[in-house]
Amino acid sequence: MNTQRLTSVSLSLLTLAVLPFAAACGSEKSGDSQTVGSGTGSGTGTTTSGSPDVTGIHWKVEDLTVDGKKSAAPAGAYLRIAKDGEVSGNYGCNSFGATAKVDGDDIALGTARSTDMACGDDRMTFEGAFSKALTGGTLTAQVKGDGEQQLTLTTKAGATIHLTEEKASSLYGTKWTVTTVGEAGADSGVSPLPSAADTYLVFDQKKGTVRGKAGCNNVSAKATVSDGAITFGSPATTRRMCDASLMKAERAFLKLFDGKTAYKIDHRSLSLTSENGTTVAATVAD
């Protein structure tokens, strides 16, 4: 298991605020690009008056170009500034967080809190270059597109970071791979699934059902979704036997299918909390 600790670095980003997309009022063509303009707005998590608010958008990092050499970003690298000014992101291996204060066209990030986990050489190389680009001074921001927006950040030294807006995943039709299960009343609390477990869920809106695997056996059930909750019917499962650890994890998971369960989607993550206390965390299958 990798051990994580908090480290601190200071970041400063140019405001991600951009001039309004005139496509909203029919005066700009789709695909036209706009560069961040000047302004005097200030505050936390706010943008210059007259500029669209790009906070609350999950910006997936696509690639980074330094000294003419382009490097593709590892899966999971992203940048997001929440409406309240909270900043979250991933450099390529380690996650980071901070708070943002907007002053005109600048976004100043406070001291960042970053994990300190080691990954493969390619990820760590990209992470070092990406974090250096973010801390190398003022970044010029340019955005284009009125559907799936694309953002380009350019440093004074000429390095560029390309990012794409990534929409939140839908509950329906998505293969949600289960990563942890919390068993009500268990002393161990939330536990990761055994490495051999194959546990996932796929919700079908039209049929009002859910299907998947419970770790060892296939599972299916009725699933009625309403007001942020899912009411599961009794699960139907196959009857294979697996090793003891898989069967124990499966029994804990199947307790989810016991009446009403609250759910929450955070971009590509799904959390489920049953009335009986069972909790399940899942992510979008890559």
N, C-alpha and C positions, 0 to 999 in steps of 0.2 A: 504493500500500500504506500502511495506517495504521501509524504507529510507536507502539509501546507502551512505557511506562516504569512503574516501580513508584512508587506514592505511598503515604503512610501516613496513616491516620486511626484514631482510637480509638473503639471501639464498646463498648456495654454493653447486653446484652439480659437481660430477665427470663427465668428458666428456662423452657424449653419443656416441662418436666416437668408432667404433669397427673395428676389422681387416676385410679385404675384404672377402666377400663371394666368395669362390672359385668356387661355383656353376656357377658363371658368366663365368668362363673359363674352367669348367668341371672337376676340380680337387678335389672338395669337394662334399660330399653327402648331399642331402637335409636333414635338421633337425640337422646337426652337429652344436654345439654351439661354440661360440668364445668369449673370454674375451678381454676387452679393453687392448691394449698393450701400451708400452711406446712410447714417441715421443717428438718432440720439436716444433711442430707447434704452432703458436700463431695467434691472431687476433680475430675479432668479427664475430661470426657466421661461423667459419671455423673449420675444423677438422684436426687431425694429418695427415701428408703426408702418403699416402698408405692406409688410412682407408676410408671406404665408408662414404659418407656424410649422416647422418641420420637426418639432419635438413630438415625442410619442411614436416616432417611426423607427422601426428596426432596420438599420442600415447594414446589410451584409457586405463584408469586405470582399471584393472580387480579386484585386491585384494591387501590387505596389511596384512603382518604377523608380529606381534610384540610379543615377549616372547612366541612363539609357538602358539599364537591365531590368526587364519586367519579371516579377515573381508572382505566381499565382498564390492566393491566400489559402491557408488550410481551411478545411471545413470547420465551421463554428466561429470564425473570426467575425466580429460585428462591433457596431457602435450604436448606442441609443441614448438619447437625452429625453427623459420623462417630462411630463407637463409641469411637475413641481421642481424641476431643475436637477433631479437626481440623474447621474450619468452611470451607465453600465456598459460593459463591453468585454471583448475577449481579444487578446493580442494574437492568438493563434495557438497558444497552449494555455496560458494563464488568464484568468478573469480579472477585471479591474473595475473599480467603482470610484465615484467622486461626486461632487456637487458643482453645478455650473451657475455662474453669474454673468448676465449679458450686459454689456456696456457698448451701446451703438452696434457696430459690426463685429465686435469681439465677444467671444465666449471664453471666460477665464475659468478653468477648472481648478478647484481646490486640491489639496493633497490627495493623491489617489491611493486607494487601498488595493493592493494586488496580491494574488496568491503567488506562491513560489514553488511551483511544481515543475519537475523536469519531464520533457517529452523528447521525441525523436529529434535528430539533428536538423532536419528540414523545417520542422515547426519552430524550433528554437532560433534558427537563423532568421526566419521570417519575423518572428516575434521581436527580435532585437532591432531589426530594421524598421518595423512598424512603430514600435514604441519610440524610437529615435526620431522618426518623422513627425510624430505627434508632439514631441517636446522640442522640436527644432525651431520654434518661433511661430510667427503668424502664418496661418494657412489661408489661402484664397479658396473660397467655395464657389462651385458652379453646379447648377442642376439643370437637367433637361428631361423632357417627357412629362406627360400629364396623366399617364396611367401608372405603370410601374416606373417610378422616378429613378433617375440615376444621378449620383452625386460624385463630383470630383473635387478632391482637396489637393491643393498645390502648395508646396513649401517655398520659401524664398530661394532655396538652393535649387529648385526645379524638380524635386521629387514629387510624384503624383500618387494619390491613393484613389482608386475607383471603388465606389460602393453602389449597391443596388437596393432599392426598397424591397423588403421581403415581407409579404403579407402573413398574417397569423393563419395557422392551420385550422381547417374546419373539423368539427367533431366528427362529421359524417364522411365516410369514404377514406379516411386516413387510417393507416395501420399504426396503431399506438403500441409501441414496444414497452412493456412494463419493466421498470428498473428496480423499484422497491415496493415492499408490502409491509404495512404495519398491522400487527395482529392485536385486536382488542384484548387488553388484560395481560399481554405478554411482557415479561420483564425486559426482554431485549429491545422493545420498542420497534422502530422502523429498521428493517433489515434488507440488504440487497439480496436479490435472488441468486441461487446457485448458478455457477457459470454454465451448467448444462441445461438450465431451464429455458424453455421456449414459450414465453408468455406474452401474448399480445391480444388486442381487441380491435375490431372493426365494426363501426356502427352503420346501420343501413336505415336512412331516414324514411325511404318509401315503404319498406317492410315493417319498420318499427321494431327492429331486432338488433342484436349484437352477436357476433361470432368471434371465435379466436381459439387460443390455446391457453390452458391453465397451468402450463409448466410441463406436464406429461400428457394429459388428455385434451382432446378437442372439447370446446364448450360452446353452447349457444343458448340464447334466452330472449324473451321479449324485452324491449327497452323503450319505455315511454319517456320522452324528454319534455319537460315543461318548467319554466321559471327557474332556470339554473339548477335543476335537479333531474336525475334519471331514476325512474322506478323500474327496477329489474323484476322479471318473472323468475320462476324457479329454473335453475340451470339444467340443461341436458348435457351429459358428458359421455364420452367413451369410457371404457373400463380397463384401460391398460394399467399395468403395474410398473413403476419405475423404482429407482433406488430410494432409500428412506429420506434423504434430504430433499429430493424433488417432491415426493409425496407430502412431506410436511409443509413445504412452501405452497404447494397446490391447495392443500386444505385451508391454509390461511387466506389465500387469494379468493377461493370460492365463497368465503364469508361475505365478500362484497355483494354477492347476489342474494341480498336479504332485505328487500323493500327499497326504500328511497335512499338515494345517494347524491350528495351535492357534488357538482363538478365545476372546475375552473380551468380555462385555457389561457396560458401565458405564452403567446407566440407559437412555439413548437413543443410546449410541455403541457401535459394534462395531469391534473390532480383530482382524485376522487376520494370523498370521505363519506362513508356509510353511517347511517344512524346508529349502528351497533359499534361504531368506533374504528372499523377497519379503514385503513388509508392505503391508497395506491398511487404511485407516481409513475408516469409514462412519458416517453418522448416519441417524436415522429421517427419512424424507421427510415434509415438512410438507404 
